[in-house]
Amino acid sequence: MKLLSILALLALTGGDDNDPPKQPDLRIKPATTVRGMHVTIGDLCEITPVNAETLRISQLRFGPAPINGFSRAVSRTDLIQSLAGHGVQLKTVKISGGNEVIVQGVSVEVPQQDVLDAATAALEALLAVEGGDVELTAPLRIRHFKAPPGRVSQDLSARVRGNRTALTSAVVDVEVLVDGEVFKKIPLRYKLQRFQNVLKTTGPVRKDEAIGPQNITVVREPMTQATNMFLNDMKQVAGMCAKRDLRANQLLTLGDTAPPALIRRGEVVTVVLTHGRVKVTAKAIANEDAPLGGRIQMTNRNSRTQLTGVVYGRGLVVVN
């Protein structure tokens, strides 16, 4: 009676815990669909029983999945070769089912607006770091394309090529990530228009006329290769005069301005000639206009010799 009880208990519990594990059974499916970029052994076969070993086998990669809705046939021989390539001992597994499985890849269209939004956000972030007044124009056409939806996720990652922009353009590479892997990279080219504040005349300005708010203004102008030559702040022309006649709506450069002349051409000036401790004064006629600190050419009134000196004050020139 006691023996019968033990046998009944063993039948209910499935036998001794030391019994060898059941051999993995890989039953080939007739057809399967794949959402990711890779086909796994688990996509091709129904694997039993469920344990750590069969889970490991199911995650082994067979190869790339068909894309854009295409399909392919995988034969039993292909499956066996893949298992052997992964180091699976074929005598330890059982392969059952049909002789081939039809693998169909799943693809969905990636929204063009999502691609454009990702690229624009990346470019705007970089422009904010670079600084400046910039307007961008997005590409008018983005090619339609499809990508696998992924087993877990499908994401977009955008980055400006080279992490910098050119003067008039920028290229943003948008990566389509399927389960964290790059499926496709899409380059988008943006046009950039940069602007800069510059000084511009509001009307004609005569030579030697004082420059200020009465005849110039700050305007926003499209930036070009030569824009850096132009003045952009009223402080740059404070106390300055026009060096030449300026036309209306002319952008100002440093060469268009000059300090006001303290000495005018034809004026009689006092010249101080120094040689060591000896100082000699004389009278000369200015040959040109010159500002404070500027060099000036003069003609001695008596000897008619030419002199060059530096303006030290109104009517005063020092020759060293």
Secondary structure, 3 states (H helix, E strand, C coil): CHHHHHHHHHHHHCCCCCCCCCCCEEEECCEEEECCCEEEHHHHEEEECCCHHHHHHHCCEEEECCCCCCEEEEEHHHHHHHHHHCCCCHHHCEEEECCEEEEEECCEECCHHHHHHHHHHHHHHHHHHHCCEEEEECCCCCCCCEECCCCCCEEEEEEEHHHCCCCCEEEEEEEEEECCEEEEEEEEEEEEEEEEEEEEECCCECCCCECCCCCEEEEEEECCCCHHHECCCHHHHCCCEECCCECCCCECEHHHEECCEEECCCCEEEEEEEECCEEEEEEEEECCCEECCCEEEEEECCCCCEEEEEEEECCEEEEC
